[in-house]
Structures are given as structure tokens and as C-alpha cells.
């Protein structure tokens, strides 16, 4: 029996994880949107320069605010890297394709 086989490649979008050193260089070189997903209280105590705040608990209902950045690089951070991992997955699942996660969060920032 002869037939034709069609090969379909599937590429699942994913985010990249950056160390604080690599993230610092990335910010200086590429000027990504910097997204802080901590709480307002944490943000008020200190945050990365030029970052915007959308707490991870609000991200799904406020994701439309980021639509203009859908094809731009976005660096996401939280305190230790856990909430930013969740936020990275939310953005990838919503069609964002240039997502970078600060590995150990702002606690590791120099």
C-alpha cells in the first residue's frame, strides 16, 4: 500500500528564563516592556525602573492592557520567580511570543 505522508511541525511557544545579570544586559540592549506581577504593596517598596504593575492575580482580566505589546519583548518579574513563571505561562497561552522571566525575581537583582 502506497500513500502520502504529510509531516506537520508543531512549535509550542515558550518563555525564556534570564538570570539577573542577563536580564540587566537584555534591558539595556533591547528595552523590553518590564512587567512587575507583585502586589501594589510590594511594588511601592521598590521596583525596577520603568516597570509597570499588573499583579498576577489580576493579569487575566487585565491582559487586554498589554495587547499592544503582543509582538514585543516583555520581561516579567516578581519577588522570587514563582509568580512571574505563572504570569509568563498566562501570556504565552494568550498569544504573546517574546516573554522573558527573571529567574529568581527582584530578590536576586543586583
VMD Tcl script that builds the backbone (N, CA, C; Angstrom):
set m [mol new atoms 330]
animate dup $m
set s [atomselect $m all]
$s set {name element resname resid chain x y z} {
  {N N UNK 1 A 0.834 -1.168 0.000}
  {CA C UNK 1 A 0.000 0.000 0.000}
  {C C UNK 1 A 0.887 1.242 0.000}
  {N N UNK 2 A 0.675 2.075 -0.997}
  {CA C UNK 2 A 1.447 3.306 -1.104}
  {C C UNK 2 A 0.555 4.476 -0.732}
  {N N UNK 3 A 1.149 5.448 -0.131}
  {CA C UNK 3 A 0.384 6.626 0.265}
  {C C UNK 3 A 1.296 7.811 0.460}
  {N N UNK 4 A 0.710 8.852 0.812}
  {CA C UNK 4 A 1.445 10.088 1.038}
  {C C UNK 4 A 1.404 10.415 2.522}
  {N N UNK 5 A 2.541 10.747 3.054}
  {CA C UNK 5 A 2.625 11.137 4.465}
  {C C UNK 5 A 2.915 12.630 4.515}
  {N N UNK 6 A 2.125 13.324 5.259}
  {CA C UNK 6 A 2.329 14.753 5.454}
  {C C UNK 6 A 2.907 14.964 6.842}
  {N N UNK 7 A 4.018 15.652 6.890}
  {CA C UNK 7 A 4.659 15.941 8.171}
  {C C UNK 7 A 4.272 17.357 8.572}
  {N N UNK 8 A 3.744 17.479 9.748}
  {CA C UNK 8 A 3.351 18.779 10.280}
  {C C UNK 8 A 4.247 19.073 11.471}
  {N N UNK 9 A 4.925 20.196 11.420}
  {CA C UNK 9 A 5.755 20.588 12.550}
  {C C UNK 9 A 4.925 21.413 13.515}
  {N N UNK 10 A 5.103 21.130 14.791}
  {CA C UNK 10 A 4.370 21.849 15.822}
  {C C UNK 10 A 5.386 22.501 16.741}
  {N N UNK 11 A 5.294 23.791 16.872}
  {CA C UNK 11 A 6.187 24.525 17.766}
  {C C UNK 11 A 5.349 25.187 18.842}
  {N N UNK 12 A 5.536 24.740 20.045}
  {CA C UNK 12 A 4.804 25.358 21.147}
  {C C UNK 12 A 5.593 26.569 21.625}
  {N N UNK 13 A 4.923 27.675 21.734}
  {CA C UNK 13 A 5.578 28.883 22.228}
  {C C UNK 13 A 5.986 28.674 23.679}
  {N N UNK 14 A 7.083 29.268 24.042}
  {CA C UNK 14 A 7.525 29.171 25.425}
  {C C UNK 14 A 8.243 30.465 25.795}
  {N N UNK 15 A 8.512 30.603 27.065}
  {CA C UNK 15 A 9.223 31.780 27.534}
  {C C UNK 15 A 10.660 31.395 27.846}
  {N N UNK 16 A 11.513 32.398 27.926}
  {CA C UNK 16 A 12.910 32.172 28.278}
  {C C UNK 16 A 13.135 32.695 29.686}
  {N N UNK 17 A 13.995 32.025 30.409}
  {CA C UNK 17 A 14.337 32.436 31.763}
  {C C UNK 17 A 15.708 33.108 31.736}
  {N N UNK 18 A 15.806 34.263 32.367}
  {CA C UNK 18 A 17.057 35.011 32.407}
  {C C UNK 18 A 17.530 35.197 33.840}
  {N N UNK 19 A 18.839 35.112 34.037}
  {CA C UNK 19 A 19.427 35.460 35.330}
  {C C UNK 19 A 19.355 36.975 35.472}
  {N N UNK 20 A 19.606 37.477 36.667}
  {CA C UNK 20 A 19.556 38.931 36.854}
  {C C UNK 20 A 20.632 39.624 36.017}
  {N N UNK 21 A 21.794 39.013 35.890}
  {CA C UNK 21 A 22.871 39.594 35.078}
  {C C UNK 21 A 22.450 39.662 33.610}
  {N N UNK 22 A 21.915 38.556 33.094}
  {CA C UNK 22 A 21.472 38.534 31.696}
  {C C UNK 22 A 20.298 39.489 31.471}
  {N N UNK 23 A 19.398 39.555 32.439}
  {CA C UNK 23 A 18.236 40.447 32.320}
  {C C UNK 23 A 18.683 41.904 32.281}
  {N N UNK 24 A 19.665 42.250 33.092}
  {CA C UNK 24 A 20.178 43.620 33.106}
  {C C UNK 24 A 20.720 43.993 31.728}
  {N N UNK 25 A 21.504 43.111 31.148}
  {CA C UNK 25 A 22.035 43.353 29.810}
  {C C UNK 25 A 20.941 43.402 28.764}
  {N N UNK 26 A 19.951 42.531 28.908}
  {CA C UNK 26 A 18.840 42.484 27.959}
  {C C UNK 26 A 18.044 43.790 27.997}
  {N N UNK 27 A 17.793 44.286 29.201}
  {CA C UNK 27 A 17.055 45.549 29.358}
  {C C UNK 27 A 17.817 46.699 28.695}
  {N N UNK 28 A 19.118 46.765 28.941}
  {CA C UNK 28 A 19.923 47.852 28.379}
  {C C UNK 28 A 19.997 47.784 26.855}
  {N N UNK 29 A 20.044 46.577 26.316}
  {CA C UNK 29 A 20.195 46.404 24.871}
  {C C UNK 29 A 18.882 46.502 24.110}
  {N N UNK 30 A 17.840 45.820 24.608}
  {CA C UNK 30 A 16.607 45.677 23.832}
  {C C UNK 30 A 15.424 46.515 24.319}
  {N N UNK 31 A 15.531 47.098 25.502}
  {CA C UNK 31 A 14.459 47.956 26.040}
  {C C UNK 31 A 13.080 47.283 26.025}
  {N N UNK 32 A 12.946 46.108 26.651}
  {CA C UNK 32 A 11.640 45.429 26.662}
  {C C UNK 32 A 10.654 46.131 27.597}
  {N N UNK 33 A 9.386 45.793 27.460}
  {CA C UNK 33 A 8.418 46.188 28.469}
  {C C UNK 33 A 8.782 45.400 29.723}
  {N N UNK 34 A 8.819 46.054 30.864}
  {CA C UNK 34 A 9.141 45.377 32.124}
  {C C UNK 34 A 7.857 45.303 32.930}
  {N N UNK 35 A 7.435 44.081 33.206}
  {CA C UNK 35 A 6.162 43.840 33.883}
  {C C UNK 35 A 6.399 43.268 35.274}
  {N N UNK 36 A 5.969 44.003 36.285}
  {CA C UNK 36 A 6.041 43.571 37.681}
  {C C UNK 36 A 4.701 42.935 38.025}
  {N N UNK 37 A 4.724 41.683 38.485}
  {CA C UNK 37 A 3.468 40.988 38.792}
  {C C UNK 37 A 3.277 40.779 40.298}
  {N N UNK 38 A 3.966 41.588 41.098}
  {CA C UNK 38 A 3.796 41.517 42.549}
  {C C UNK 38 A 2.577 42.337 42.958}
  {N N UNK 39 A 2.388 42.475 44.246}
  {CA C UNK 39 A 1.270 43.272 44.754}
  {C C UNK 39 A 1.630 44.759 44.742}
  {N N UNK 40 A 0.617 45.593 44.869}
  {CA C UNK 40 A 0.831 47.045 44.935}
  {C C UNK 40 A 1.744 47.401 46.107}
  {N N UNK 41 A 1.555 46.730 47.229}
  {CA C UNK 41 A 2.359 46.989 48.425}
  {C C UNK 41 A 3.839 46.664 48.169}
  {N N UNK 42 A 4.101 45.528 47.517}
  {CA C UNK 42 A 5.485 45.157 47.197}
  {C C UNK 42 A 6.096 46.155 46.211}
  {N N UNK 43 A 5.322 46.527 45.219}
  {CA C UNK 43 A 5.779 47.469 44.195}
  {C C UNK 43 A 6.147 48.810 44.833}
  {N N UNK 44 A 5.338 49.265 45.779}
  {CA C UNK 44 A 5.580 50.549 46.444}
  {C C UNK 44 A 6.890 50.551 47.232}
  {N N UNK 45 A 7.322 49.378 47.682}
  {CA C UNK 45 A 8.575 49.280 48.442}
  {C C UNK 45 A 9.808 49.351 47.549}
  {N N UNK 46 A 9.615 49.189 46.266}
  {CA C UNK 46 A 10.726 49.252 45.317}
  {C C UNK 46 A 10.445 48.390 44.102}
  {N N UNK 47 A 10.876 48.876 42.951}
  {CA C UNK 47 A 10.631 48.146 41.706}
  {C C UNK 47 A 11.695 48.520 40.684}
  {N N UNK 48 A 11.774 47.734 39.620}
  {CA C UNK 48 A 12.715 48.032 38.550}
  {C C UNK 48 A 12.260 49.295 37.814}
  {N N UNK 49 A 13.215 50.094 37.438}
  {CA C UNK 49 A 12.927 51.346 36.735}
  {C C UNK 49 A 12.122 51.088 35.460}
  {N N UNK 50 A 11.137 51.910 35.243}
  {CA C UNK 50 A 10.260 51.856 34.062}
  {C C UNK 50 A 9.352 50.628 34.004}
  {N N UNK 51 A 9.205 49.928 35.115}
  {CA C UNK 51 A 8.313 48.761 35.109}
  {C C UNK 51 A 6.863 49.205 35.296}
  {N N UNK 52 A 5.962 48.376 34.790}
  {CA C UNK 52 A 4.541 48.610 35.031}
  {C C UNK 52 A 4.036 47.493 35.934}
  {N N UNK 53 A 3.037 47.794 36.707}
  {CA C UNK 53 A 2.498 46.837 37.671}
  {C C UNK 53 A 1.157 46.288 37.213}
  {N N UNK 54 A 1.098 44.971 37.099}
  {CA C UNK 54 A -0.171 44.255 36.980}
  {C C UNK 54 A -0.005 43.009 37.846}
  {N N UNK 55 A -0.554 43.007 39.057}
  {CA C UNK 55 A -0.413 41.837 39.924}
  {C C UNK 55 A -0.898 40.567 39.216}
  {N N UNK 56 A -0.198 39.469 39.446}
  {CA C UNK 56 A -0.531 38.216 38.758}
  {C C UNK 56 A -1.986 37.814 38.983}
  {N N UNK 57 A -2.549 38.166 40.147}
  {CA C UNK 57 A -3.945 37.838 40.435}
  {C C UNK 57 A -4.910 38.574 39.503}
  {N N UNK 58 A -4.471 39.683 38.926}
  {CA C UNK 58 A -5.314 40.496 38.041}
  {C C UNK 58 A -4.961 40.334 36.564}
  {N N UNK 59 A -3.918 39.575 36.270}
  {CA C UNK 59 A -3.374 39.546 34.914}
  {C C UNK 59 A -4.376 39.073 33.861}
  {N N UNK 60 A -5.093 38.005 34.130}
  {CA C UNK 60 A -6.023 37.500 33.113}
  {C C UNK 60 A -7.123 38.500 32.775}
  {N N UNK 61 A -7.629 39.198 33.780}
  {CA C UNK 61 A -8.703 40.158 33.485}
  {C C UNK 61 A -8.171 41.481 32.937}
  {N N UNK 62 A -6.868 41.728 33.076}
  {CA C UNK 62 A -6.283 42.977 32.574}
  {C C UNK 62 A -5.353 42.764 31.376}
  {N N UNK 63 A -5.313 41.546 30.867}
  {CA C UNK 63 A -4.360 41.216 29.801}
  {C C UNK 63 A -4.539 42.088 28.564}
  {N N UNK 64 A -5.745 42.566 28.334}
  {CA C UNK 64 A -6.006 43.447 27.187}
  {C C UNK 64 A -5.148 44.714 27.228}
  {N N UNK 65 A -4.717 45.109 28.424}
  {CA C UNK 65 A -3.869 46.293 28.561}
  {C C UNK 65 A -2.504 46.091 27.901}
  {N N UNK 66 A -2.141 44.831 27.693}
  {CA C UNK 66 A -0.838 44.506 27.115}
  {C C UNK 66 A -0.908 44.158 25.631}
  {N N UNK 67 A -2.095 44.183 25.061}
  {CA C UNK 67 A -2.261 43.766 23.662}
  {C C UNK 67 A -1.327 44.489 22.696}
  {N N UNK 68 A -1.043 45.744 22.937}
  {CA C UNK 68 A -0.160 46.488 22.031}
  {C C UNK 68 A 1.280 45.969 22.076}
  {N N UNK 69 A 1.602 45.169 23.097}
  {CA C UNK 69 A 2.947 44.606 23.248}
  {C C UNK 69 A 3.017 43.138 22.826}
  {N N UNK 70 A 1.974 42.634 22.192}
  {CA C UNK 70 A 1.870 41.203 21.879}
  {C C UNK 70 A 3.077 40.674 21.102}
  {N N UNK 71 A 3.656 41.472 20.230}
  {CA C UNK 71 A 4.806 41.038 19.438}
  {C C UNK 71 A 6.115 41.671 19.894}
  {N N UNK 72 A 6.083 42.308 21.060}
  {CA C UNK 72 A 7.278 42.933 21.623}
  {C C UNK 72 A 7.810 42.075 22.766}
  {N N UNK 73 A 9.066 42.303 23.093}
  {CA C UNK 73 A 9.671 41.602 24.224}
  {C C UNK 73 A 9.090 42.129 25.535}
  {N N UNK 74 A 8.789 41.200 26.433}
  {CA C UNK 74 A 8.280 41.542 27.761}
  {C C UNK 74 A 9.105 40.777 28.788}
  {N N UNK 75 A 9.707 41.503 29.717}
  {CA C UNK 75 A 10.439 40.893 30.823}
  {C C UNK 75 A 9.528 40.928 32.042}
  {N N UNK 76 A 9.278 39.771 32.617}
  {CA C UNK 76 A 8.358 39.663 33.754}
  {C C UNK 76 A 9.144 39.317 35.012}
  {N N UNK 77 A 8.795 39.977 36.107}
  {CA C UNK 77 A 9.437 39.632 37.377}
  {C C UNK 77 A 8.457 39.745 38.535}
  {N N UNK 78 A 8.827 39.054 39.612}
  {CA C UNK 78 A 8.091 39.130 40.881}
  {C C UNK 78 A 9.149 39.170 41.981}
  {N N UNK 79 A 8.830 38.677 43.153}
  {CA C UNK 79 A 9.804 38.687 44.238}
  {C C UNK 79 A 10.850 37.585 44.062}
  {N N UNK 80 A 10.404 36.347 43.807}
  {CA C UNK 80 A 11.335 35.216 43.776}
  {C C UNK 80 A 11.308 34.383 42.500}
  {N N UNK 81 A 10.427 34.683 41.580}
  {CA C UNK 81 A 10.363 33.933 40.328}
  {C C UNK 81 A 9.164 33.028 40.176}
  {N N UNK 82 A 8.411 32.800 41.250}
  {CA C UNK 82 A 7.252 31.900 41.163}
  {C C UNK 82 A 6.063 32.548 40.454}
  {N N UNK 83 A 5.659 33.714 40.899}
  {CA C UNK 83 A 4.512 34.385 40.266}
  {C C UNK 83 A 4.824 34.801 38.829}
  {N N UNK 84 A 6.068 35.161 38.572}
  {CA C UNK 84 A 6.422 35.552 37.202}
  {C C UNK 84 A 6.395 34.349 36.261}
  {N N UNK 85 A 6.665 33.162 36.778}
  {CA C UNK 85 A 6.543 31.946 35.969}
  {C C UNK 85 A 5.086 31.724 35.586}
  {N N UNK 86 A 4.186 31.887 36.548}
  {CA C UNK 86 A 2.747 31.764 36.275}
  {C C UNK 86 A 2.329 32.814 35.245}
  {N N UNK 87 A 2.773 34.051 35.437}
  {CA C UNK 87 A 2.426 35.135 34.516}
  {C C UNK 87 A 2.981 34.873 33.116}
  {N N UNK 88 A 4.185 34.334 33.036}
  {CA C UNK 88 A 4.784 34.007 31.734}
  {C C UNK 88 A 3.919 33.013 30.979}
  {N N UNK 89 A 3.451 32.003 31.682}
  {CA C UNK 89 A 2.589 30.987 31.055}
  {C C UNK 89 A 1.262 31.596 30.604}
  {N N UNK 90 A 0.702 32.482 31.403}
  {CA C UNK 90 A -0.556 33.149 31.032}
  {C C UNK 90 A -0.367 33.944 29.738}
  {N N UNK 91 A 0.728 34.683 29.648}
  {CA C UNK 91 A 0.964 35.491 28.451}
  {C C UNK 91 A 1.225 34.618 27.224}
  {N N UNK 92 A 2.004 33.567 27.381}
  {CA C UNK 92 A 2.256 32.644 26.260}
  {C C UNK 92 A 0.941 32.040 25.784}
  {N N UNK 93 A 0.121 31.583 26.722}
  {CA C UNK 93 A -1.175 30.984 26.368}
  {C C UNK 93 A -2.118 31.990 25.708}
  {N N UNK 94 A -1.859 33.280 25.917}
  {CA C UNK 94 A -2.699 34.336 25.340}
  {C C UNK 94 A -2.131 34.879 24.027}
  {N N UNK 95 A -1.099 34.232 23.509}
  {CA C UNK 95 A -0.570 34.602 22.201}
  {C C UNK 95 A 0.623 35.542 22.189}
  {N N UNK 96 A 1.154 35.877 23.354}
  {CA C UNK 96 A 2.364 36.695 23.411}
  {C C UNK 96 A 3.542 35.769 23.101}
  {N N UNK 97 A 4.530 36.253 22.361}
  {CA C UNK 97 A 5.563 35.319 21.924}
  {C C UNK 97 A 7.002 35.702 22.240}
  {N N UNK 98 A 7.232 36.793 22.923}
  {CA C UNK 98 A 8.594 37.186 23.301}
  {C C UNK 98 A 8.626 37.459 24.801}
  {N N UNK 99 A 8.492 36.399 25.570}
  {CA C UNK 99 A 8.379 36.517 27.023}
  {C C UNK 99 A 9.675 36.067 27.686}
  {N N UNK 100 A 10.144 36.882 28.615}
  {CA C UNK 100 A 11.351 36.580 29.369}
  {C C UNK 100 A 11.017 36.685 30.854}
  {N N UNK 101 A 11.429 35.679 31.618}
  {CA C UNK 101 A 11.122 35.591 33.040}
  {C C UNK 101 A 12.406 35.789 33.844}
  {N N UNK 102 A 12.386 36.703 34.799}
  {CA C UNK 102 A 13.537 36.908 35.678}
  {C C UNK 102 A 13.592 35.748 36.665}
  {N N UNK 103 A 14.594 34.908 36.513}
  {CA C UNK 103 A 14.673 33.605 37.187}
  {C C UNK 103 A 14.402 33.628 38.691}
  {N N UNK 104 A 15.114 34.418 39.426}
  {CA C UNK 104 A 14.938 34.434 40.883}
  {C C UNK 104 A 14.291 35.725 41.374}
  {N N UNK 105 A 13.658 36.433 40.488}
  {CA C UNK 105 A 12.917 37.621 40.876}
  {C C UNK 105 A 13.785 38.786 41.303}
  {N N UNK 106 A 13.117 39.785 41.833}
  {CA C UNK 106 A 13.803 41.014 42.228}
  {C C UNK 106 A 14.726 40.781 43.427}
  {N N UNK 107 A 14.487 39.714 44.185}
  {CA C UNK 107 A 15.362 39.406 45.320}
  {C C UNK 107 A 16.777 39.083 44.863}
  {N N UNK 108 A 16.917 38.646 43.611}
  {CA C UNK 108 A 18.230 38.314 43.059}
  {C C UNK 108 A 18.832 39.482 42.273}
  {N N UNK 109 A 18.068 40.565 42.136}
  {CA C UNK 109 A 18.543 41.703 41.350}
  {C C UNK 109 A 19.699 42.356 42.066}
  {N N UNK 110 A 20.712 42.717 41.344}
  {CA C UNK 110 A 21.909 43.293 41.977}
  {C C UNK 110 A 21.719 44.723 42.401}
}
mol reanalyze $m
mol bondsrecalc $m
mol representation Tube
mol addrep $m
